[in-house]
Amino acid sequence: MSVTDIGSPMSTLGRSIKYGGSSMKTEGVLWIGSIAGLIVSVMSALNICNTACSEAALYTFLGLEIGWFGVLFFSAFVGALALRSRFALAEKVFTLLVWAAAGAEMRFIWLQKYVIGKWCPLCLTIVALV
């Protein structure tokens, strides 16, 4: 290592700073996506959308309207994200939530296409965020 490498801004160029097992850039994307998902879920729960959303809102999961289930899910997701660098269990819960969300969203896309017959813009935004 040369003297010019020590403390040089160029020495860190191209390297990511690690935070909780992931880069800060990845961490930022996770936070932005999680908060955006929570906001869009609240909008869905409050029926702030068009008729296609109204059709999708008729569906329930574990007895909850789909919008309110999304609010609970993204709240748990944000909590697991906040705690995952401190507790190994939170990291496992976070990973489980990511995979569960991916599977649930694929199923909900299928429902919108073949059962409901309409596309809900808020629901598709949540799919993109997951």
Contacts in CASP RR format, 6 or more apart in sequence:
PFRMAT RR
TARGET T0000
AUTHOR 0000-0000-0000
METHOD contacts of the structure
MODEL  1
MSVTDIGSPMSTLGRSIKYGGSSMKTEGVLWIGSIAGLIVSVMSALNICN
TACSEAALYTFLGLEIGWFGVLFFSAFVGALALRSRFALAEKVFTLLVWA
AAGAEMRFIWLQKYVIGKWCPLCLTIVALV
5 11 0 8 1.000
16 23 0 8 1.000
16 24 0 8 1.000
16 25 0 8 1.000
16 26 0 8 1.000
17 23 0 8 1.000
17 24 0 8 1.000
19 27 0 8 1.000
19 85 0 8 1.000
20 27 0 8 1.000
20 84 0 8 1.000
20 85 0 8 1.000
21 85 0 8 1.000
22 30 0 8 1.000
30 81 0 8 1.000
31 81 0 8 1.000
33 129 0 8 1.000
34 74 0 8 1.000
34 77 0 8 1.000
34 78 0 8 1.000
34 81 0 8 1.000
35 78 0 8 1.000
36 129 0 8 1.000
37 74 0 8 1.000
37 125 0 8 1.000
37 126 0 8 1.000
37 129 0 8 1.000
38 71 0 8 1.000
38 74 0 8 1.000
38 75 0 8 1.000
38 77 0 8 1.000
38 78 0 8 1.000
40 122 0 8 1.000
40 125 0 8 1.000
40 126 0 8 1.000
40 129 0 8 1.000
41 67 0 8 1.000
41 70 0 8 1.000
41 71 0 8 1.000
41 73 0 8 1.000
41 74 0 8 1.000
41 126 0 8 1.000
42 71 0 8 1.000
43 49 0 8 1.000
43 122 0 8 1.000
44 53 0 8 1.000
44 57 0 8 1.000
44 66 0 8 1.000
44 67 0 8 1.000
44 70 0 8 1.000
44 120 0 8 1.000
44 122 0 8 1.000
44 123 0 8 1.000
44 126 0 8 1.000
45 65 0 8 1.000
45 67 0 8 1.000
45 68 0 8 1.000
45 70 0 8 1.000
45 71 0 8 1.000
47 53 0 8 1.000
47 54 0 8 1.000
47 57 0 8 1.000
48 122 0 8 1.000
49 120 0 8 1.000
49 121 0 8 1.000
49 122 0 8 1.000
50 121 0 8 1.000
51 118 0 8 1.000
52 116 0 8 1.000
52 118 0 8 1.000
52 119 0 8 1.000
52 120 0 8 1.000
52 121 0 8 1.000
53 120 0 8 1.000
53 121 0 8 1.000
53 122 0 8 1.000
53 123 0 8 1.000
55 116 0 8 1.000
55 117 0 8 1.000
55 118 0 8 1.000
55 120 0 8 1.000
56 66 0 8 1.000
56 108 0 8 1.000
56 111 0 8 1.000
56 112 0 8 1.000
56 116 0 8 1.000
56 118 0 8 1.000
56 120 0 8 1.000
56 123 0 8 1.000
57 65 0 8 1.000
57 66 0 8 1.000
57 67 0 8 1.000
57 120 0 8 1.000
59 65 0 8 1.000
59 66 0 8 1.000
59 111 0 8 1.000
59 116 0 8 1.000
60 66 0 8 1.000
60 69 0 8 1.000
61 69 0 8 1.000
61 104 0 8 1.000
62 69 0 8 1.000
64 72 0 8 1.000
66 108 0 8 1.000
66 123 0 8 1.000
70 126 0 8 1.000
73 97 0 8 1.000
73 101 0 8 1.000
76 93 0 8 1.000
76 97 0 8 1.000
77 94 0 8 1.000
77 97 0 8 1.000
77 101 0 8 1.000
79 90 0 8 1.000
80 90 0 8 1.000
80 91 0 8 1.000
80 93 0 8 1.000
80 94 0 8 1.000
80 97 0 8 1.000
81 94 0 8 1.000
83 90 0 8 1.000
84 90 0 8 1.000
84 91 0 8 1.000
84 93 0 8 1.000
84 94 0 8 1.000
85 91 0 8 1.000
98 130 0 8 1.000
101 130 0 8 1.000
102 130 0 8 1.000
105 126 0 8 1.000
105 127 0 8 1.000
105 130 0 8 1.000
108 123 0 8 1.000
108 127 0 8 1.000
109 124 0 8 1.000
109 127 0 8 1.000
112 118 0 8 1.000
112 119 0 8 1.000
112 120 0 8 1.000
112 123 0 8 1.000
113 119 0 8 1.000
END
